[in-house]
Amino acid sequence: MSSLFTKATKAEAKARIAITGPSGAGKTFSALTWATELAEGGKIAVLDTERDSAKLYADRFDFDTLSMSAPYHPDRLIEVLKAAEAEGYAVLVIDSLTHFYNGQGGLLEIVENAGAQAKGNSFAGWRTATPIQQRMLDAILAFNGHIIATMRSKTEYSMEKDSNGRITPKKIGMAPQQRDGIEYEFTLVLELDTDHRTIIGKTRCEQLADQVFAPNKANEAADAFRVWLKSGDPIVSDTERDAIDGKIRGLNPAQRRALAKQWGEAGLPKVNNLPKSRLVEAETLVATVAVSDDVDLSDEDVPS
């Protein structure tokens, strides 16, 4: 009997970075700094919902921009992700993800409208909105490139002593303005304070854990993270990915459902994150299903 478990190996990965902070903390500048380091000469795209604020740094960074105004329905972000991937951008900066939550046409408005149609039932509102939010998150995670998303923080003030011993208000950043738990979707969460320092929040990169970087040291943090992402088993090239994806799309619906089940049983990741060491295994599985008449008609998602 074959085992359900396989040997764990670290694979090369694409960045999923969230940058949070209060107004004036430097989220856009920081996002462009990290994007430039991660792109390694590739193209950078910025989805700008912040009234073209990213363009203020066009003399410092090389990037393309798409300005978006309301409505901020999450499905509009999905379309941008598809377009950025089709045009081969190495990094997409979403500045900011907050608008797709509490902006006009965003998730909270979807909840409100759906709840109103259900005679004020807020549960019904979230029942409508949650799949929309999840669809957006799935598209972010599936993007074949690095993602950097900025999020506004709820702003509060604390009373602190200054260097002269006087009590003065200091603006601090609190929880990001997005749905609770959003940070779990990212591999790295950066928290910026009003002194423009980068505070490493959530991370699986041991070298960065619990670190605080001065404004002029952000490149060092980004470089360390880039090296960590690339360590391990490399993922398939774009050409290899497109080839196997094309074969999958050539299967009939029953074959694709059967492939999804067997793909999951084999512990294979999505095609976008498929390591080179398992490419032959994946190709063999697709080829076997393609010539098999014995297919499982269970309802499963396709691996691509």
C-alpha positions, 0 to 999 in steps of 0.5 A: 500500500502506497503512503499518503505522505511524501518527503517534504522539501523546500521549494522556490516560491513567489513573494506574497507580502503585505505592508501595513501602516498609518498614513504617512508611514511610507507604504507606497515607497516601501512597496516599490523598494521591495518590488525593485529588489524582487523583480531582479530586472523584470517588469513591475506593475502598480495598481494604484487606488491612491489617486496616483500617489505611486507616480510621485516616485517615478523618478526613483523607480522604474514601473508601469501603473494602472490608476483605478477609481471606484467601484472597488469590487474584488472582481475588478482586482481579479481582472487586473491580476489576469492582465498583469500575468498575461503581460509578464510582470514579475511583480504586481504592487496592489496599492492599496488592498484596503479599497477592495474592503471598505472602499466604494463598491468593496466588500463591506458595501457588498455585505450591506447591500446583500443584507438589505435585500435580506431584510437587514440580515447581516449573516446573509450579507456575509454569506454573499460576500465571503465567496467573493473575498475568497475568490479574490484571495485565491487569485492573489495566491495563484498569480505567477509572480510576486505580489506586494499589497499595501493596507492602511492601518486603523489610526490611533494616538498614544500619549508619549513623552518626548526628548524634553519630557513633555507628553505629546500625542504620537500616531501609531498604526493598528490592525490593517483595514481589511477583513480579519485574518487577512495576514494569514494569506501572506508569507511576509507582513511588514509593519511600518511606523511613522518613523518609516522603520520596517518592523517584521511581523509574520514571516517564515524567513528565520533571518528576518524574524523579529527584526526592525530595519531603519529606513535606509536598511529596507533594501537589506531586508528585501535582499535577504527575503529574495535569497530565502525565496529562491533557496530550495527546489526551483519551480518550473519555468514559464514555458514548462508551466504553460506546456503542462497547463495547456495539456490539462486544459485539453482534457475533457471535463471528466478527465480534469476532475479525475486529474484533480483528485489524483493530483491532490492524492499525489500531494502536487502543488498548483501548476504555478508553484510546481517544483522542477523535481516533480515536473516529470511526475506531473506530466506522467499523471496528466498523460495517464489520465488523458488516455484513461477511460476510467475516470472519477466523476467527483466534483473537484477543482482542477490543479491549474 
